[in-house]
């Protein structure tokens, strides 16, 4: 990107001298000028430079007034400012640095010193800009990564991300000899809801169920939209009895959901299947899901709107 400097000084001689030195050595692409602090402030608002060289003693608005104005605009705070001051004015140098300047050059100045200070502050500004761009890029990448893991309708984890979390939790449970439970929840008669009230109302039902789940679960439990009208819930450090207790509370909470017209008379129910790792013949994510699915199927077969878990004989693993 093109680089630029603005020189703010009431002396035509000083401005021309600084600009000539900077441009002859091609330190920047553009160099502009202003005769006092107010004119300089208006200029940097329109086109933010990479470096400001500002005299302290000027009519109408001096360098201190300019520094104070710059501090009122957050977008200008990262622009380095070099102040010009007389060699004997120690108090002005200190005050200028305290007001926000990053360096000073004494007048009459040496051309080599001016060049060295301009170079170092332009380099610092470039490095800061590169760092900011890198941070923004990283934040954008992270934002898209998060979006790729979230179901847009319910704001819960999507199926792919949930499976990653579940696999990690299984490894953690093995390492710590801990347990966890998996609940699969399916909204009863959801196709009928879509057929009668329309898909938009069906989406409202799914969003309401998702919000209800989050209201019941602990902050470290994980809820996902597993697919369609089916939700999968991970309960870390939760044995089967605890998983069944949470499932029963979820069942009651879903039954209690209320809606606004045109679905204000709708009562939503759900069927839930629960399985726990580790358990006999449950030794992987695949077998855990198979157990939870079989439990859900049992809840559906037994009339829906209920919680079930399977025993090994019902599941028939290894038979």
Backbone bond lengths (Angstrom), bond angles and torsions (degrees), N, CA, C in turn:
res aa  C-N    CA-C-N  psi(-1)  N-CA   C-N-CA  omega(-1)  CA-C   N-CA-C  phi
1 X - - - 1.461 - - 1.521 110.35 -
2 X 1.362 118.37 144.72 1.460 121.08 178.32 1.527 110.73 -61.71
3 X 1.328 116.69 139.88 1.457 122.14 179.12 1.507 109.88 -104.64
4 X 1.345 116.35 155.13 1.464 119.46 -176.82 1.518 111.40 -149.16
5 X 1.328 115.25 155.38 1.460 124.16 176.97 1.520 107.70 -131.29
6 X 1.323 116.93 146.67 1.455 121.01 169.35 1.519 108.50 -119.14
7 X 1.316 116.65 134.70 1.461 123.19 178.19 1.527 107.80 -109.32
8 X 1.337 116.44 121.08 1.467 121.94 -177.47 1.525 108.09 -113.52
9 X 1.322 116.31 111.18 1.470 120.79 -177.89 1.523 108.03 -162.88
10 X 1.318 117.00 141.30 1.454 119.92 179.93 1.522 112.42 -79.54
11 X 1.325 116.96 -9.25 1.458 120.80 179.81 1.525 110.52 -92.96
12 X 1.336 116.09 119.61 1.467 119.73 176.76 1.519 110.88 -60.47
13 X 1.321 116.67 -36.30 1.457 121.69 -178.16 1.522 111.24 -63.99
14 X 1.343 115.87 -47.54 1.467 120.02 -179.36 1.521 110.63 -64.30
15 X 1.336 117.04 -45.06 1.468 119.70 -179.18 1.517 110.80 -60.03
16 X 1.334 115.50 -47.73 1.467 119.61 -178.12 1.523 111.32 -63.96
17 X 1.333 116.30 -36.92 1.461 119.85 -179.49 1.519 111.06 -65.80
18 X 1.325 116.28 -46.66 1.470 120.56 179.91 1.525 110.54 -63.36
19 X 1.326 116.72 -46.38 1.463 120.66 -178.00 1.521 110.84 -62.60
20 X 1.343 116.72 -42.01 1.460 120.01 -179.47 1.523 110.99 -61.51
21 X 1.342 117.35 -44.96 1.467 121.12 -178.96 1.531 110.65 -63.04
22 X 1.313 116.01 -46.11 1.470 121.42 -176.67 1.528 111.34 -65.60
23 X 1.323 116.84 -43.35 1.455 120.53 -175.96 1.523 112.66 -76.66
24 X 1.341 116.83 -34.65 1.465 119.13 179.37 1.526 111.94 -63.19
25 X 1.330 115.91 -34.29 1.470 120.35 179.60 1.531 112.13 -91.36
26 X 1.330 116.31 3.22 1.475 122.02 178.31 1.530 111.98 53.98
27 X 1.341 114.79 43.22 1.472 118.70 178.57 1.527 111.31 -71.88
28 X 1.318 116.47 -28.82 1.466 121.68 178.19 1.516 109.09 -139.43
29 X 1.328 116.36 169.49 1.462 120.92 178.74 1.521 112.18 -86.23
30 X 1.336 115.80 -33.70 1.466 119.99 -176.98 1.520 110.06 -135.30
31 X 1.308 116.05 147.43 1.460 121.30 177.81 1.525 108.16 -139.62
32 X 1.330 117.75 121.44 1.460 122.10 178.60 1.521 109.68 -114.81
33 X 1.336 116.85 173.35 1.456 120.17 -175.08 1.518 111.10 -143.66
34 X 1.349 115.30 157.82 1.456 122.37 175.84 1.521 108.22 -147.94
35 X 1.361 116.39 153.62 1.468 120.33 -172.42 1.513 113.78 -95.69
36 X 1.320 117.99 -12.17 1.467 120.36 176.73 1.523 109.00 -157.93
37 X 1.338 115.94 176.10 1.458 120.76 -174.36 1.514 113.85 -63.59
38 X 1.341 117.31 -38.12 1.464 120.26 -178.40 1.530 111.07 -67.49
39 X 1.329 115.96 -45.13 1.462 120.07 177.65 1.531 110.89 -63.18
40 X 1.332 115.61 -39.46 1.459 119.80 177.92 1.511 112.50 -65.32
41 X 1.345 116.78 -39.19 1.466 120.17 -179.85 1.522 110.78 -64.96
42 X 1.329 116.90 -42.01 1.462 120.24 178.05 1.531 110.55 -62.59
43 X 1.344 115.76 -37.15 1.465 119.56 -179.12 1.518 111.91 -66.51
44 X 1.328 118.09 -43.05 1.473 119.70 -176.67 1.519 111.98 -74.31
45 X 1.344 117.10 -20.62 1.461 119.11 174.54 1.527 110.34 -69.17
46 X 1.321 116.40 -36.16 1.464 121.07 -178.60 1.522 112.53 -77.66
47 X 1.318 116.50 -38.84 1.471 121.01 -178.81 1.523 108.46 -143.82
48 X 1.304 115.64 101.43 1.466 120.00 -175.20 1.534 110.05 -68.88
49 X 1.330 117.37 118.95 1.466 120.23 -179.92 1.525 111.26 -81.65
50 X 1.312 115.88 171.31 1.468 121.17 175.84 1.519 112.08 -87.32
51 X 1.328 116.90 -17.13 1.465 121.64 -178.98 1.521 108.88 -156.89
52 X 1.333 115.74 143.23 1.463 122.13 176.92 1.522 108.43 -121.00
53 X 1.317 115.75 130.46 1.466 121.26 172.37 1.523 106.15 -114.34
54 X 1.336 116.49 118.02 1.464 120.38 -168.50 1.523 111.28 -132.50
55 X 1.339 116.03 129.27 1.460 121.28 173.66 1.526 108.73 -73.68
56 X 1.327 115.88 154.69 1.457 119.53 178.54 1.521 111.86 -90.74
57 X 1.327 118.30 -36.21 1.457 121.75 -176.05 1.521 109.77 -100.99
58 X 1.350 115.65 106.49 1.464 121.87 -179.65 1.520 109.17 -146.16
59 X 1.343 118.44 152.61 1.465 121.27 176.53 1.533 110.89 -73.05
60 X 1.305 115.77 169.33 1.476 125.05 178.58 1.512 112.11 62.45
61 X 1.329 120.01 -63.51 1.466 122.99 173.04 1.512 108.58 -140.40
62 X 1.337 115.38 120.25 1.462 118.82 -178.16 1.532 110.92 -83.49
63 X 1.336 115.89 -177.18 1.451 120.61 -177.56 1.519 113.91 -63.73
64 X 1.339 117.06 -33.23 1.464 120.24 179.61 1.528 110.52 -67.20
65 X 1.345 116.30 -41.81 1.463 119.58 176.40 1.525 111.23 -62.29
66 X 1.329 115.73 -39.29 1.458 120.64 177.52 1.529 110.64 -62.22
67 X 1.336 117.65 -46.84 1.465 121.30 179.94 1.526 111.28 -60.59
68 X 1.317 116.38 -38.71 1.472 119.65 179.48 1.525 111.40 -67.70
69 X 1.331 116.70 -37.46 1.464 119.59 176.75 1.529 111.14 -65.21
70 X 1.315 116.43 -42.63 1.471 120.46 180.00 1.522 110.41 -58.28
71 X 1.329 116.82 -38.82 1.473 120.53 -178.09 1.517 112.98 -65.89
72 X 1.338 117.49 -16.41 1.468 119.86 179.46 1.519 112.62 -83.26
73 X 1.335 117.35 -9.21 1.464 120.83 -177.81 1.524 109.39 -118.47
74 X 1.318 114.98 110.23 1.467 120.58 -175.83 1.522 112.42 -59.50
75 X 1.331 117.26 -34.44 1.458 120.19 -176.40 1.530 112.66 -70.42
76 X 1.352 116.83 -10.67 1.468 120.50 -178.75 1.529 112.90 -102.38
77 X 1.318 116.97 -6.78 1.464 120.09 -170.52 1.524 113.69 -68.73
78 X 1.325 117.74 -20.94 1.464 119.23 -178.20 1.531 112.74 -91.89
79 X 1.341 117.54 4.33 1.465 120.24 177.40 1.530 108.85 -85.67
80 X 1.330 118.64 120.96 1.466 120.04 -179.96 1.534 110.98 -68.42
81 X 1.331 115.32 140.51 1.459 121.73 -179.50 1.527 109.25 -124.12
82 X 1.320 115.98 122.26 1.467 121.87 174.12 1.522 107.26 -103.40
83 X 1.329 117.02 125.08 1.459 119.54 -179.93 1.524 110.33 -94.82
84 X 1.340 114.84 147.08 1.458 122.21 174.33 1.518 108.37 -103.45
85 X 1.314 117.24 127.83 1.455 120.86 -178.11 1.519 109.63 -148.96
86 X 1.317 115.64 161.27 1.458 119.58 179.22 1.519 110.28 -72.29
87 X 1.329 116.13 152.76 1.466 120.75 -174.78 1.516 113.38 -64.68
88 X 1.340 117.62 -24.38 1.464 119.92 -176.35 1.523 113.64 -93.06
89 X 1.327 116.82 -5.02 1.469 120.26 -172.99 1.522 111.09 -93.29
90 X 1.321 117.44 73.84 1.465 123.16 -176.67 1.524 111.30 -63.70
91 X 1.336 117.65 -42.95 1.463 121.41 -177.76 1.525 111.66 -62.65
92 X 1.355 116.44 -38.59 1.464 119.48 179.64 1.526 111.34 -67.07
93 X 1.336 116.31 -37.47 1.466 119.49 177.53 1.520 110.98 -60.91
94 X 1.335 115.00 -48.14 1.468 119.90 -178.92 1.526 110.42 -62.79
95 X 1.335 116.65 -45.59 1.463 119.84 -179.20 1.521 111.07 -62.75
96 X 1.351 116.26 -41.14 1.462 119.67 179.27 1.512 112.12 -60.89
97 X 1.329 117.00 -42.21 1.467 121.00 178.05 1.522 110.69 -65.52
98 X 1.326 116.09 -38.96 1.473 119.59 179.29 1.526 111.55 -68.09
99 X 1.344 117.23 -28.87 1.467 121.20 -178.98 1.527 112.33 -80.85
100 X 1.337 118.09 -8.38 1.463 119.09 175.41 1.512 115.93 129.91
101 X 1.341 118.23 -6.13 1.463 119.56 175.96 1.524 109.29 -68.30
102 X 1.332 116.38 151.92 1.460 120.04 -178.58 1.527 112.41 -103.08
103 X 1.336 117.38 -12.66 1.466 120.14 -178.08 1.525 107.88 -165.75
104 X 1.339 116.69 171.32 1.459 120.30 176.38 1.528 110.17 -143.02
105 X 1.321 115.05 155.26 1.453 122.93 174.01 1.520 107.33 -127.97
106 X 1.327 116.58 131.58 1.457 120.11 -179.21 1.525 111.29 -87.32
107 X 1.338 114.87 145.30 1.464 121.25 177.86 1.527 109.95 -103.63
108 X 1.313 116.87 140.49 1.480 127.42 -2.96 1.515 110.75 -71.18
109 X 1.327 117.15 139.23 1.457 120.32 -172.77 1.521 111.92 -97.95
110 X 1.307 114.56 155.90 1.458 122.40 176.12 1.531 108.14 -89.41
111 X 1.317 117.17 133.53 1.462 121.59 -176.43 1.524 111.53 -59.67
112 X 1.330 117.01 -40.42 1.462 120.39 -179.32 1.527 111.14 -64.57
113 X 1.337 115.89 -39.00 1.473 119.63 178.31 1.525 110.14 -66.09
114 X 1.330 116.37 -42.64 1.470 120.02 178.31 1.522 110.41 -58.70
115 X 1.319 116.66 -47.70 1.464 120.96 -179.23 1.527 111.21 -60.57
116 X 1.332 117.20 -44.14 1.467 121.09 -178.48 1.521 111.28 -62.26
117 X 1.331 116.20 -44.16 1.469 119.47 -178.16 1.527 111.51 -70.21
118 X 1.317 117.12 -38.57 1.464 120.09 177.15 1.520 110.37 -63.33
119 X 1.324 116.43 -44.68 1.461 120.27 -179.69 1.519 111.98 -59.02
120 X 1.340 116.52 -47.94 1.470 119.35 -175.32 1.523 111.18 -65.51
121 X 1.354 117.65 -38.42 1.469 118.99 -178.22 1.524 112.24 -76.49
122 X 1.317 117.16 -30.68 1.466 118.96 172.84 1.530 110.99 -66.75
123 X 1.332 115.39 -38.73 1.468 119.53 178.24 1.524 110.97 -64.21
124 X 1.334 115.97 -44.40 1.472 119.64 178.27 1.522 110.59 -61.66
125 X 1.342 116.36 -42.41 1.469 119.91 179.54 1.523 110.85 -62.75
126 X 1.336 117.97 -42.13 1.463 120.86 178.61 1.526 110.92 -61.85
127 X 1.332 116.16 -43.12 1.467 119.91 179.66 1.527 110.78 -64.37
128 X 1.321 116.59 -40.66 1.468 119.94 177.96 1.526 111.12 -64.04
129 X 1.327 116.01 -42.05 1.477 119.55 179.23 1.523 111.13 -64.73
130 X 1.324 116.87 -40.47 1.463 120.51 178.09 1.516 111.10 -64.05
131 X 1.331 115.82 -40.56 1.470 119.89 178.28 1.521 110.68 -63.81
132 X 1.323 117.29 -43.50 1.466 120.62 179.25 1.527 111.07 -62.54
133 X 1.337 115.72 -41.78 1.469 118.72 178.09 1.519 111.23 -63.68
134 X 1.347 115.93 -39.12 1.464 119.69 179.07 1.523 111.03 -65.52
135 X 1.340 116.30 -40.32 1.462 120.95 179.32 1.529 110.25 -65.27
136 X 1.335 116.28 -43.34 1.465 119.93 179.05 1.523 111.21 -63.42
137 X 1.343 115.55 -41.79 1.461 119.60 179.31 1.520 110.75 -63.39
138 X 1.338 116.06 -43.04 1.458 120.29 178.81 1.520 110.88 -62.09
139 X 1.353 115.88 -42.24 1.463 120.31 179.27 1.529 110.53 -64.09
140 X 1.335 116.43 -39.15 1.466 120.20 179.75 1.528 110.54 -66.75
141 X 1.332 115.51 -43.00 1.465 119.42 178.33 1.525 110.30 -61.64
142 X 1.342 116.04 -42.93 1.467 120.20 179.72 1.521 110.36 -64.49
143 X 1.345 115.78 -38.81 1.460 119.89 179.17 1.528 110.76 -61.03
144 X 1.330 116.40 -46.56 1.465 119.80 179.40 1.522 111.39 -67.91
145 X 1.347 116.28 -32.44 1.465 119.41 177.27 1.526 110.00 -64.16
146 X 1.338 116.08 -43.68 1.466 120.41 178.74 1.515 110.03 -63.33
147 X 1.347 116.32 -44.66 1.464 119.35 179.97 1.523 111.34 -60.22
148 X 1.333 116.68 -36.02 1.461 120.00 -178.59 1.526 111.85 -70.26
149 X 1.329 116.88 -14.61 1.459 121.05 -179.33 1.528 113.24 -101.26
150 X 1.323 116.84 -2.40 1.464 121.05 -172.99 1.528 110.73 -114.16
151 X 1.323 115.58 138.59 1.460 121.21 173.29 1.526 108.29 -77.04
152 X 1.310 117.79 123.32 1.461 121.96 -171.70 1.529 113.11 -66.88
153 X 1.318 118.36 -28.06 1.469 120.49 -178.54 1.522 111.66 -77.18
154 X 1.319 117.01 -46.44 1.469 121.08 -172.04 1.517 113.82 -101.84
155 X 1.339 117.59 -13.42 1.474 122.77 -174.46 1.523 112.84 62.65
156 X 1.314 116.58 20.86 1.458 121.53 173.07 1.528 108.91 -96.85
157 X 1.329 115.93 169.56 1.470 119.45 174.28 1.526 109.76 -57.36
158 X 1.307 116.36 145.25 1.459 117.83 172.13 1.530 109.80 -84.82
159 X 1.303 116.14 175.83 1.466 120.85 -173.56 1.533 112.65 -62.51
160 X 1.318 116.12 -44.05 1.464 119.42 -177.58 1.529 111.31 -61.57
161 X 1.324 116.69 -47.30 1.457 120.43 -178.21 1.530 110.59 -67.34
162 X 1.326 116.59 -37.36 1.462 119.73 179.36 1.527 110.89 -62.45
163 X 1.304 116.69 -39.48 1.466 119.89 179.24 1.531 111.31 -64.54
164 X 1.329 117.09 -36.52 1.460 120.57 175.78 1.526 110.41 -63.26
165 X 1.341 115.47 -45.65 1.465 120.13 179.82 1.522 110.29 -62.67
166 X 1.321 116.19 -42.81 1.458 120.74 -178.42 1.529 111.39 -62.78
167 X 1.333 116.28 -42.42 1.462 119.98 178.27 1.525 110.97 -62.91
168 X 1.318 116.80 -40.64 1.463 120.61 177.16 1.524 111.62 -64.88
169 X 1.326 116.24 -38.58 1.463 119.78 179.86 1.526 111.07 -67.35
170 X 1.325 116.59 -36.67 1.472 119.62 177.44 1.529 110.48 -63.72
171 X 1.325 116.67 -42.67 1.465 119.99 178.12 1.524 111.14 -64.77
172 X 1.340 115.57 -39.24 1.471 119.04 178.25 1.519 110.84 -65.20
173 X 1.337 116.80 -41.15 1.460 120.71 179.54 1.528 110.86 -63.78
174 X 1.317 117.71 -39.90 1.465 121.12 176.71 1.524 111.05 -62.55
175 X 1.336 114.77 -43.31 1.462 119.24 -176.79 1.526 111.59 -66.89
176 X 1.330 117.30 -38.19 1.467 121.56 -176.20 1.524 112.79 -99.19
177 X 1.336 115.83 0.42 1.465 120.98 -175.44 1.533 110.85 54.93
178 X 1.328 113.91 47.23 1.459 121.56 -179.24 1.521 109.26 -108.45
179 X 1.315 116.14 -178.02 1.467 121.01 178.65 1.520 109.21 -131.52
180 X 1.310 115.97 165.91 1.464 121.23 172.31 1.520 107.97 -156.99
181 X 1.317 115.40 159.45 1.462 120.70 -179.00 1.517 111.06 -117.95
182 X 1.327 114.11 150.65 1.464 122.42 177.51 1.522 108.08 -120.23
183 X 1.319 115.78 129.83 1.468 121.60 175.84 1.527 108.46 -117.35
184 X 1.318 116.14 130.80 1.463 120.18 170.88 1.526 107.81 -110.63
185 X 1.317 115.77 124.08 1.470 122.07 -178.08 1.518 108.65 -115.61
186 X 1.336 115.23 131.02 1.458 121.36 178.86 1.526 108.42 -124.04
187 X 1.342 116.42 128.92 1.460 120.56 179.26 1.523 108.75 -72.44
188 X 1.326 116.45 125.96 1.464 121.17 -177.94 1.537 111.11 -70.89
189 X 1.325 115.40 140.72 1.472 122.69 173.23 1.533 112.22 55.63
190 X 1.315 117.11 35.12 1.463 118.52 -175.46 1.532 111.81 -67.97
191 X 1.311 117.38 -34.16 1.474 119.95 178.17 1.521 110.64 -60.99
192 X 1.334 115.65 -38.19 1.467 119.36 179.06 1.530 110.48 -66.07
193 X 1.343 116.64 -37.40 1.467 120.08 177.78 1.522 109.73 -61.14
194 X 1.320 116.66 -45.67 1.463 120.21 177.78 1.520 111.92 -62.61
195 X 1.335 116.21 -42.74 1.464 120.37 -177.38 1.522 111.92 -65.74
196 X 1.333 116.92 -39.22 1.470 120.79 -175.06 1.528 111.26 -83.62
197 X 1.327 116.53 -46.52 1.466 120.35 -172.12 1.528 114.09 -102.10
198 X 1.318 117.33 -13.48 1.461 119.98 -179.26 1.520 112.14 99.14
199 X 1.313 115.07 159.25 1.463 120.02 -175.59 1.527 112.89 -68.66
200 X 1.323 117.69 -28.93 1.460 119.44 178.50 1.531 110.43 -64.88
201 X 1.321 116.01 -41.92 1.464 119.53 176.45 1.523 110.55 -67.90
202 X 1.347 115.96 -35.30 1.455 119.06 175.83 1.517 111.62 -61.07
203 X 1.324 116.46 -39.66 1.463 119.88 177.02 1.522 111.03 -64.15
204 X 1.331 116.89 -38.49 1.472 119.98 177.56 1.519 111.28 -62.56
205 X 1.324 116.30 -36.75 1.464 120.68 177.85 1.527 110.61 -64.52
206 X 1.339 116.54 -46.36 1.465 120.06 -179.65 1.526 111.53 -63.10
207 X 1.332 116.85 -40.89 1.466 120.49 178.75 1.522 110.80 -64.52
208 X 1.346 116.54 -38.67 1.463 120.26 179.54 1.522 111.12 -68.43
209 X 1.332 117.22 -39.58 1.459 120.88 177.18 1.529 109.74 -62.57
210 X 1.336 116.83 -44.21 1.465 120.65 179.80 1.527 110.98 -59.78
211 X 1.327 116.51 -44.73 1.467 120.27 179.33 1.525 110.91 -63.60
212 X 1.318 116.36 -37.47 1.464 120.88 178.91 1.525 111.24 -65.93
213 X 1.314 116.85 -41.70 1.458 120.50 178.57 1.528 110.74 -58.38
214 X 1.323 115.78 -46.13 1.459 120.16 -179.17 1.530 111.40 -63.00
215 X 1.323 115.98 -31.23 1.457 119.72 179.34 1.518 113.75 -70.36
216 X 1.329 116.72 -24.13 1.464 121.15 -179.05 1.523 111.55 -94.09
217 X 1.313 117.39 -37.91 1.461 121.14 -174.41 1.524 112.20 -70.38
218 X 1.328 114.69 157.25 1.457 120.53 174.08 1.519 108.91 -74.19
219 X 1.337 116.13 163.14 1.471 119.51 -174.40 1.527 112.06 -64.83
220 X 1.341 117.99 -24.26 1.456 119.77 -178.77 1.527 112.60 -98.81
221 X 1.325 118.45 0.34 1.461 120.92 170.98 1.533 108.61 -74.69
222 X 1.310 116.76 155.57 1.463 121.75 -177.69 1.521 109.49 -119.57
223 X 1.328 115.42 126.99 1.463 121.10 177.59 1.523 109.30 -113.74
224 X 1.336 116.45 140.86 1.457 120.15 178.94 1.522 110.00 -138.77
225 X 1.328 113.79 153.27 1.459 118.62 167.50 1.516 105.54 -90.31
226 X 1.330 115.49 108.29 1.459 120.01 -171.28 1.522 111.83 -80.75
227 X 1.333 114.85 -23.85 1.465 118.59 179.09 1.511 110.68 157.81
228 X 1.349 117.38 131.27 1.463 120.30 178.43 1.511 111.89 58.19
229 X 1.340 116.03 -118.64 1.464 121.18 179.89 1.531 110.97 -104.49
230 X 1.313 117.18 23.98 1.461 121.94 -176.62 1.533 109.95 -112.46
231 X 1.331 115.61 135.77 1.457 122.34 -179.84 1.530 108.95 -121.72
232 X 1.330 115.89 143.38 1.464 121.32 176.40 1.520 108.30 -119.55
233 X 1.322 116.06 135.58 1.459 121.92 -174.00 1.523 109.93 -127.42
234 X 1.313 116.20 130.80 1.460 122.45 178.18 1.518 109.08 -106.54
235 X 1.325 115.94 125.98 1.462 122.09 179.92 1.524 108.83 -116.96
236 X 1.327 119.38 95.12 1.467 120.84 -179.69 1.529 111.62 -63.57
237 X 1.323 114.73 151.64 1.468 122.23 175.53 1.525 111.89 51.29
238 X 1.332 116.39 41.27 1.461 120.94 -176.56 1.520 110.05 -129.75
239 X 1.337 118.40 115.35 1.463 120.67 176.58 1.527 111.02 -73.38
240 X 1.317 116.66 177.86 1.456 120.74 -175.38 1.524 112.29 -59.38
241 X 1.333 117.65 -41.91 1.469 120.23 -178.97 1.526 110.72 -61.47
242 X 1.331 115.63 -41.03 1.456 119.25 177.90 1.512 111.89 -67.41
243 X 1.337 116.96 -38.52 1.450 121.03 177.80 1.519 111.76 -62.94
244 X 1.323 116.79 -41.58 1.461 120.80 178.21 1.528 111.17 -65.46
245 X 1.333 116.61 -37.10 1.468 120.42 178.91 1.527 110.58 -64.86
246 X 1.330 116.81 -44.75 1.467 120.44 178.11 1.527 110.03 -63.06
247 X 1.312 117.48 -42.20 1.461 121.48 -179.89 1.526 111.40 -60.65
248 X 1.326 116.93 -40.46 1.470 120.16 178.92 1.532 110.45 -64.87
249 X 1.329 116.55 -39.24 1.462 119.26 178.51 1.520 111.25 -68.54
250 X 1.319 116.30 -35.68 1.463 119.65 175.57 1.525 111.05 -64.35
251 X 1.320 116.01 -40.54 1.466 121.32 179.37 1.531 110.42 -58.20
252 X 1.324 116.28 -47.32 1.467 121.12 -179.81 1.526 110.54 -64.85
253 X 1.335 116.58 -41.90 1.464 120.56 -177.94 1.526 111.44 -64.82
254 X 1.326 117.40 -40.34 1.465 120.67 178.87 1.525 109.83 -65.55
255 X 1.333 116.93 -42.06 1.468 120.61 178.02 1.529 112.47 -59.57
256 X 1.328 116.40 -27.82 1.468 121.21 -174.85 1.523 113.56 -89.08
257 X 1.330 118.25 -0.98 1.468 120.57 -179.08 1.524 109.81 -64.77
258 X 1.329 115.68 134.10 1.464 120.81 176.60 1.525 109.18 -115.98
259 X 1.331 115.37 153.75 1.449 120.93 -176.71 1.517 110.39 -130.03
260 X 1.331 115.19 164.85 1.461 121.03 174.94 1.520 108.06 -97.51
261 X 1.357 117.39 162.92 1.460 119.70 179.28 1.524 111.32 -54.12
262 X 1.326 118.96 146.57 1.478 126.37 11.17 1.520 114.55 -92.12
263 X 1.336 117.99 11.85 1.467 118.96 -178.40 1.536 110.31 -115.79
264 X 1.350 116.79 30.60 1.463 120.58 -177.05 1.520 112.57 -68.72
265 X 1.324 118.40 -19.51 1.470 120.66 178.01 1.525 113.01 -92.98
266 X 1.325 116.33 -0.12 1.460 120.32 -175.87 1.527 111.05 -76.33
267 X 1.326 115.42 131.78 1.467 122.01 172.74 1.523 107.27 -113.56
268 X 1.322 116.27 120.88 1.456 121.24 -177.19 1.518 109.67 -98.31
269 X 1.329 115.71 134.95 1.464 121.11 174.43 1.525 108.29 -124.15
270 X 1.307 115.12 166.40 1.462 119.86 -178.28 1.514 110.07 -145.58
271 X 1.309 115.32 154.85 1.459 122.55 173.17 1.520 107.69 -112.07
272 X 1.351 116.06 139.28 1.451 119.84 -175.12 1.523 110.83 -131.93
273 X 1.340 115.10 135.88 1.454 121.45 174.38 1.516 109.89 -116.37
274 X 1.343 116.55 139.12 1.464 121.68 -174.90 1.524 110.09 -124.20
275 X 1.331 116.16 137.43 1.466 122.01 173.69 1.520 107.87 -142.77
276 X 1.338 115.32 155.77 1.467 120.21 -175.86 1.526 110.61 -130.32
277 X 1.315 114.67 142.34 1.464 122.10 174.10 1.524 108.61 -114.93
278 X 1.341 118.58 135.21 1.471 126.51 -5.26 1.515 111.17 -84.82
279 X 1.290 115.43 151.92 1.459 123.53 174.48 1.517 106.80 -146.44
280 X 1.339 117.78 162.69 1.464 119.42 177.29 1.525 110.86 -54.15
281 X 1.330 115.53 129.44 1.472 124.29 178.97 1.530 113.64 68.00
282 X 1.350 118.39 6.86 1.462 122.26 172.67 1.517 106.78 -112.33
283 X 1.343 116.06 101.70 1.450 119.57 -173.14 1.526 112.82 -132.01
284 X 1.342 117.16 13.09 1.456 120.83 -179.04 1.522 108.87 -158.61
285 X 1.332 115.83 170.12 1.459 119.82 176.05 1.519 110.47 -61.67
286 X 1.325 116.67 -38.82 1.463 120.70 -178.65 1.521 111.97 -63.20
287 X 1.334 116.52 -46.55 1.467 118.63 -178.98 1.529 111.08 -72.03
288 X 1.331 117.12 -30.69 1.466 120.22 176.23 1.521 110.16 -63.86
289 X 1.330 116.40 -45.79 1.455 119.71 179.13 1.525 111.23 -65.66
290 X 1.321 116.15 -36.05 1.459 118.78 179.46 1.531 110.11 -63.89
291 X 1.323 116.34 -40.14 1.465 120.07 178.68 1.527 111.10 -65.54
292 X 1.364 116.35 -43.49 1.460 119.88 -179.98 1.525 110.75 -65.84
293 X 1.340 116.86 -39.20 1.470 120.89 177.97 1.529 111.62 -63.77
294 X 1.314 115.06 -42.03 1.468 118.67 178.07 1.523 110.86 -65.00
295 X 1.320 116.59 -36.59 1.467 120.82 176.96 1.522 110.71 -64.99
296 X 1.344 116.42 -41.76 1.460 120.65 177.41 1.529 110.45 -63.63
297 X 1.319 117.08 -42.56 1.461 121.13 178.68 1.526 110.51 -60.46
298 X 1.324 115.49 -39.42 1.465 120.10 178.01 1.527 110.76 -63.22
299 X 1.330 116.80 -40.83 1.470 120.31 178.16 1.525 110.86 -63.51
300 X 1.326 117.04 -39.13 1.460 120.44 178.34 1.528 110.69 -66.65
301 X 1.324 115.67 -43.88 1.465 120.62 -178.43 1.519 111.60 -65.55
302 X 1.321 116.93 -30.17 1.469 120.95 -177.20 1.526 113.05 -89.81
303 X 1.328 117.00 13.50 1.462 119.32 171.56 1.510 116.10 116.27
304 X 1.321 117.82 -0.72 1.466 121.78 -179.64 1.536 111.09 68.51
305 X 1.346 115.21 177.58 1.464 122.31 -180.00 1.527 111.38 51.50
306 X 1.350 115.28 48.05 1.452 119.59 -177.56 1.522 110.20 -157.42
307 X 1.335 115.54 168.37 1.458 123.44 178.49 1.517 108.31 -112.10
308 X 1.342 117.15 136.45 1.455 120.87 177.69 1.532 110.11 -139.95
309 X 1.323 114.90 156.80 1.453 121.78 167.68 1.514 107.10 -139.04
310 X 1.302 117.62 148.70 1.460 120.31 -176.83 1.516 110.31 -95.02
311 X 1.338 114.17 152.50 1.462 120.19 168.16 1.523 106.89 -99.97
312 X 1.320 117.00 162.94 1.453 121.20 -173.06 1.523 111.91 -58.10
313 X 1.323 117.33 -39.33 1.465 119.43 -177.52 1.518 111.38 -65.26
314 X 1.344 116.54 -34.50 1.464 119.69 178.40 1.526 111.11 -72.70
315 X 1.329 115.01 -35.49 1.444 120.24 -176.16 1.538 111.05 -72.06
316 X 1.311 115.07 -38.68 1.442 120.15 175.61 1.507 115.44 76.50
317 X 1.327 117.83 25.60 1.456 120.68 178.84 1.522 108.92 -69.11
318 X 1.302 116.42 133.93 1.463 121.43 177.01 1.524 113.61 82.50
319 X 1.345 116.18 -1.05 1.461 119.15 -179.90 1.501 111.76 -85.55
